[in-house]
Amino acid sequence: MEWETLLHDCVSFAQRLIRTPSMPGQEEAIAAVVAAELKWLGYDEIWDDSVGNIYGRVYGRDRTLPALVLNTHLDHVDPGDPALWPAPPFAAEIRDGRLIGRGASDIKGPLAVQVYSAAGLLRAGERPRRDVVFCGVVQEEVGGAGAIYWVENLDYPVELVLIGEPSSNTLALGHRGIVQFLITFHGRSAHASAPERADNPNYALASFLSQLESAARELRAHFVLGPTTVSPTIIEVDTTSGNVTPAWTRVVLDFRTATESVNSLRAFVERLAGESNHSLDPENMIDSDEVITGFYTAPDSPLVERVRAAFGGGMGREPELTRYRFATDGRHFAPYGIPVLGFAPGEEEMAHTAGESISLEQMAESLRGHVQLLREF
Ligand SMILES: [Zn+2]
């Protein structure tokens, strides 16, 4: 196989992807770029759906086996101030062995590797062991509408979904689930010149937040997926006037956990809020009422061993077993009983930063790993 040519074409595809901005809800142009590449590479079937996802299938040697699905999203977050970037965010410049641009590591570098993994076999006159379906989904960064549509309408058996979120070519076994609460502290507003007439809820909020960080350390940790964490994020008050004390103030609490339930977290928050006049609501509840889902595959499962051995064979070293800190579209598949793992080039900590980039060396290693996965899995 011509590795140099394969890698060159793969990187050039990643550059074209970066040069096609694709904010959530605006993925039409990039879906067309992906579709054209799938066609050029000789995928057996290419199709789209009503929400704008794009798919390509390469037939396996044994078409009776459930498919291997390679999943990446098509969208990315806002690049922010271009002045903070070492190169323009949509120019896809290569410097010192790294491809720079918004989406380089999350998710266009990994997307290019997933698409080119089947091409590696096809160009060598080979076929994957089982059908491989590339699945590029919309709106991952804003809740996962594309992934949800895919899983709800899935009409073929799936052996494994491989999520292409950046993992530095380690095998990610899962991540924690998300639950967000909105806690509102109620008081009484007054003219700011007469604080004694007010019941200023900012003090209750301050007392709550000052205990939160240390109290959260008591929450349970998962032995692979890590500790339960909480971040207070958005804070709002009812007034926009600087000379009025607020009638209420509220904060969004973003919990990440693989061990707690919605009810146990609710009890935790209630205990900290104590006697204060407050109300507590689930905010943008992503998961069902009782269960907080991420995804998780146990390190000693046969699936992990098979996938790890295949990647290891392609890369010349066994990938380390890790976990994602952030959430992925994998959380939408796990409730359906579909096995999910994550593996891709690109450093997780690069995602969503100014100056995002990806190492071409990691892309090359990842491509070798993926080609072997498709060949033997
Ligand atoms: Zn991503």
Residues whose N, C-alpha, C, O or C-beta is under 5 A from the ligand:
A	BS01	ZN	D106 I107 E165
